[in-house]
Amino acid sequence: MPQKFCQSCGMPLTEDVLGTKADGTKNEDYCQYCFKDGAFTTDCTMEEMVEMCAQFVGEFNKHTGQHLSMEEYKEGLRQFYPTLKRWQNPTNELSDSELT
C-alpha cells in the first residue's frame, strides 16, 4: 500500500495522526495538526506552511538518513506542496466530504 501524506503539510499519514471532520470522524486527507473538527487549524499561505514545517528538517533528516540544509529542505517543500490538495485550490475551499 502506498504511503499517504497530509494534503496540507506533507507529513506521512498514519491512523494515529489523522485529522477529524466536523462530525468527529477521521479525515483521511489531513493530519491532526493541519485539520481538526472540519476546518484547517491555521489560515496560512503555502509559503507560510513551508516556513512552519521547515523547523522539522532535523527530524526529516533523521528518519530518511539525508543531510539536507534548511534551505534545501524548504526548496523541496516548495516543489512538493503544489502537488498537495490544499495548495492546488487557490481559495482553500473544502469539499463537502472533507467537512463532514
Secondary structure, 3 states (H helix, E strand, C coil): CCCCECCCCCCECCHHHEEECCCCCEEEEEECCCEECCEECCCCCHHHHHHHHHHHHHHHHHHHCCCCCHHHHHHHHHHHHHHCHHHHCCCCCCCHHHHC
